[in-house]
């Protein structure tokens, strides 16, 4: 399952280029985004089966998955939670740079809310993942935040990912290595184990140990 896939789904592109032919569920809160994402996958002739689910992470009602992945989802999760809490129209935030910057200022004034959200996120991921399943969450530094001078947001998101990792570790999740190299760098983009959370859920006997 890919959560928060977006219009141009990077996870799905990666699967396409590696020859994946299995089944994938794409989850996004906006039906219009899913329509565009599925259309894009049809255009590139992706060979895997896609199920598009228009729902929030919290309201999903489905069987557990073997792998849960997401690309740049933590910031969207925090923004959505803040907007829901304070009655802010979510779609307005992404079309207004000043509003987005102001929103992050308010989030950073009360960071405990975001850390509490990570605990809830860990619980939700755990409920959606099979035993021995794998979580892969890539949250490398955002090019957008870099160009807009929102470096404090990047630093905060790195802290949130570490906190989420700790929450999952308390559930006996183990870190796993998916990287052949210490860092993968493409121009401004740099991906490493430091900004990509990769963890495996324990089997039942390991949890009871």
C-alpha positions as CSV (number, residue, x, y, z in Angstrom):
1,X,0.0,0.0,0.0
2,X,1.2,3.5,-0.9
3,X,-0.3,6.2,1.3
4,X,-0.7,9.8,0.0
5,X,0.4,8.8,-3.5
6,X,-0.2,12.2,-5.2
7,X,-0.8,13.0,-8.8
8,X,2.7,11.8,-10.1
9,X,3.2,8.8,-7.8
10,X,7.0,8.4,-7.3
11,X,6.6,5.0,-5.5
12,X,4.6,3.6,-8.4
13,X,7.2,4.9,-10.9
14,X,9.9,3.1,-9.0
15,X,7.9,-0.1,-9.0
16,X,7.3,0.3,-12.8
17,X,10.9,0.7,-13.6
18,X,11.9,-2.3,-11.5
19,X,9.4,-4.5,-13.3
20,X,6.9,-5.0,-10.4
21,X,3.9,-7.1,-11.5
22,X,2.1,-7.6,-8.2
23,X,-0.8,-5.8,-6.6
24,X,-0.7,-2.3,-5.1
25,X,-3.3,-0.2,-3.3
26,X,-2.9,3.6,-3.7
27,X,-4.5,5.7,-1.0
28,X,-5.2,9.4,-1.1
29,X,-7.7,11.6,0.5
30,X,-8.7,13.3,-2.8
31,X,-10.5,11.2,-5.5
32,X,-9.5,13.6,-8.2
33,X,-5.8,13.0,-7.4
34,X,-6.3,9.3,-7.6
35,X,-8.0,9.6,-11.0
36,X,-5.0,11.5,-12.3
37,X,-2.5,9.1,-10.7
38,X,-4.2,6.0,-12.3
39,X,-4.4,7.8,-15.6
40,X,-0.6,8.5,-15.4
41,X,0.1,4.8,-14.7
42,X,-2.1,3.8,-17.6
43,X,-0.1,6.2,-19.8
44,X,3.3,4.7,-18.8
45,X,1.7,1.2,-19.2
46,X,2.5,0.0,-15.7
47,X,2.2,-3.8,-15.5
48,X,1.0,-4.1,-11.9
49,X,-2.6,-4.3,-10.6
50,X,-3.8,-1.0,-9.0
51,X,-6.6,-0.5,-6.5
52,X,-7.3,3.2,-5.9
53,X,-8.8,4.0,-2.4
54,X,-10.1,7.5,-1.8
55,X,-10.0,7.7,2.0
56,X,-8.0,9.0,4.9
57,X,-5.4,6.8,6.6
58,X,-7.5,6.8,9.8
59,X,-10.8,5.6,8.1
60,X,-9.3,2.8,6.0
61,X,-11.2,-0.5,6.4
62,X,-9.1,-3.2,4.7
63,X,-7.1,-6.3,5.3
64,X,-3.5,-5.8,6.5
65,X,-0.7,-5.3,3.9
66,X,2.7,-6.9,3.5
67,X,4.4,-3.6,2.7
68,X,3.3,0.0,3.5
69,X,5.2,2.7,1.8
70,X,4.9,6.5,1.4
71,X,6.9,9.3,-0.1
72,X,7.0,12.6,1.6
73,X,3.9,11.9,3.7
74,X,4.8,13.1,7.2
75,X,4.5,16.8,6.3
76,X,1.1,16.2,4.6
77,X,0.0,14.2,7.7
78,X,1.0,17.0,10.1
79,X,-0.6,19.7,7.9
80,X,-3.8,17.8,7.5
81,X,-4.0,17.2,11.3
82,X,-3.4,20.9,12.0
83,X,-6.1,22.0,9.5
84,X,-8.6,19.5,10.9
85,X,-8.0,20.6,14.5
86,X,-8.3,24.4,13.7
87,X,-10.9,24.3,11.0
88,X,-8.6,25.4,8.1
89,X,-9.5,24.5,4.5
90,X,-6.8,22.1,3.5
91,X,-6.8,22.8,-0.2
92,X,-6.2,26.5,0.4
93,X,-3.0,25.8,2.2
94,X,-1.2,24.3,-0.7
95,X,-2.2,27.2,-3.0
96,X,-1.0,29.9,-0.8
97,X,2.7,30.1,0.1
98,X,2.3,32.7,2.9
99,X,-0.5,30.6,4.5
100,X,1.6,27.5,4.4
101,X,4.6,29.3,6.0
102,X,2.3,30.8,8.7
103,X,0.7,27.4,9.3
104,X,4.1,25.8,9.9
105,X,5.0,28.6,12.3
106,X,1.9,27.7,14.3
107,X,2.7,24.0,14.2
108,X,6.2,24.6,15.4
109,X,4.9,26.7,18.3
110,X,3.1,23.6,19.6
111,X,5.3,20.7,18.5
112,X,3.9,18.3,21.1
113,X,0.7,17.9,18.9
114,X,2.8,16.6,16.1
115,X,4.8,14.2,18.3
116,X,1.5,12.9,19.6
117,X,0.3,12.5,16.1
118,X,3.4,10.3,15.4
119,X,2.3,7.9,18.2
120,X,-1.1,7.7,16.6
121,X,0.5,7.1,13.2
122,X,2.6,4.3,14.6
123,X,-0.5,2.6,16.0
124,X,-2.3,3.0,12.7
125,X,0.5,1.6,10.7
126,X,0.8,-1.3,13.0
127,X,-2.9,-2.1,12.6
128,X,-2.6,-2.1,8.8
129,X,0.5,-4.2,8.5
130,X,0.8,-8.0,8.5
131,X,3.2,-9.7,10.9
132,X,6.7,-9.7,9.4
133,X,5.5,-6.8,7.2
134,X,7.7,-3.9,6.2
135,X,7.3,-0.2,6.4
136,X,9.3,2.1,4.0
137,X,8.7,5.9,4.5
138,X,10.9,8.2,2.5
139,X,11.1,11.7,3.8
140,X,14.2,13.2,2.2
141,X,14.6,17.0,2.5
142,X,11.9,18.8,0.4
143,X,13.1,20.8,-2.5
144,X,10.1,23.1,-2.1
145,X,10.9,23.8,1.6
146,X,14.5,24.4,0.7
147,X,13.7,27.0,-2.0
148,X,11.2,28.8,0.2
149,X,13.7,29.0,3.1
150,X,11.7,26.8,5.4
151,X,14.8,24.9,6.7
152,X,13.3,24.8,10.2
153,X,10.5,22.7,8.7
154,X,13.0,20.2,7.2
155,X,14.8,19.9,10.6
156,X,11.5,19.4,12.4
157,X,10.3,16.7,10.0
158,X,13.6,14.9,10.5
159,X,13.0,14.9,14.2
160,X,9.4,13.6,13.7
161,X,10.7,10.7,11.6
162,X,13.2,9.8,14.4
163,X,10.4,10.0,16.9
164,X,8.2,7.7,14.8
165,X,11.0,5.3,14.5
166,X,11.2,5.2,18.3
167,X,7.5,4.6,18.6
168,X,7.7,1.7,16.3
169,X,10.8,0.4,18.1
170,X,8.7,0.2,21.3
171,X,6.5,-2.2,19.4
172,X,9.6,-4.3,18.7
173,X,9.9,-3.2,15.1
174,X,13.5,-3.7,13.8
175,X,15.4,-1.4,11.5
176,X,16.3,-3.1,8.2
177,X,18.7,-2.0,5.4
178,X,17.4,-1.6,1.9
179,X,20.2,0.6,0.6
180,X,23.1,-0.9,-1.3
181,X,25.0,2.4,-0.8
182,X,25.1,4.7,2.1
183,X,23.7,7.6,0.1
184,X,21.9,8.0,-3.2
185,X,22.4,11.4,-4.7
186,X,20.7,12.8,-7.8
187,X,21.4,16.6,-8.2
188,X,19.8,18.3,-5.2
189,X,18.1,15.1,-4.1
190,X,19.9,13.0,-1.5
191,X,18.3,9.9,0.0
192,X,19.9,7.9,2.8
193,X,19.0,5.7,5.7
194,X,18.9,9.0,7.7
195,X,15.8,10.2,5.8
196,X,14.2,6.9,4.8
197,X,12.6,4.9,7.6
198,X,12.8,1.1,6.9
199,X,11.4,-1.2,9.6
200,X,10.1,-4.7,9.9
201,X,7.2,-5.7,12.0
202,X,7.9,-8.7,14.3
203,X,6.1,-11.9,14.1
204,X,3.7,-12.8,16.9
205,X,6.2,-14.9,18.9
206,X,8.7,-12.1,18.8
207,X,6.2,-9.7,20.2
208,X,5.3,-12.0,23.0
209,X,9.0,-12.6,23.9
